[in-house]
Amino acid sequence: MPQVLADDVRALLDRSRIGHLATADRQLRPHVVPLCYAREDDRLYFIVDEKPKQAGQRLKRLRNIAENPAVALVVDVYDEDWRRLEYALVRGTAEIVTLAEEHQRALALLRVRYPQYRAMRLEAGRNEVVRITATGVHHWKASAFSQKGTRAL
């Protein structure tokens, strides 16, 4: 299977700490939330963690994924020097991980990236993990358009 995420996109995803996940419900109403994620090849994972949530109700992002698995994740870099701006928009298909082995692997990846997860009780059957399989990407870097001699803002 060909690689969807180029090496420079993988590097951006790996060094960034937060992404913004866009989902849409059956009526295509958008919903965007920030989230922590980990990458493995062309797959991104996130977990429903122990941070406070609305009691008794499944998260909107999970309800949306159940209705419409097409998602997008934006990871961006902002700098006052606009020659350093960069973003990646990763389009993909999301689904809840059901295999225990994959759940454990994703959780291990997340715990390596985010030490806060090491202190949380996160386990299969209690904390859902979602896999986003990348199907396309748009990557933009201001430096690709910058000209020599352009001064910083």
Phi, psi and omega in degrees: 000130182292150179287126179275317183267115178294162183302321180291327176290317177301318179297317178298314179298320183288330181268345179278149184260341185215147174233169176240117184267127175253125174235169175216146180278188182301327179272008179067026173283125185283155178213126182233132179222148172283149176203160173270147184209165172226150182246141170222112184056237180261022179243140175242143182235144167220160183234148171278103190267196186266004177297153183305134178229168176290122185294140172079004182227135177292143182301143180304319181299324179286322176297318179297315180299322178296325180275327187208099186285356178285124182225170172219145176234127177251130173236128185224161177238123176249143177211146177297334172273101188294352174288348181258004180294146180199148171206158172231132174250110181259120175264145181192185178245131183250144172205152179287134180287129181249340180278128182302320181298316179291321178302313181295320179296316179296318179297320178297317177299316180295321180291329176293317182285324187234100181303333180301327180291338181293331182271353182266145174279099181238125183206157177300145181085344180240323183233109182288140173251137178246135175255129171252119176263117183293133177244344180191163181209145170238122182239131181227136176227128178298325183299336178291340182250350181292147178250153177300142178090352177290131183269155180293151178280000000 
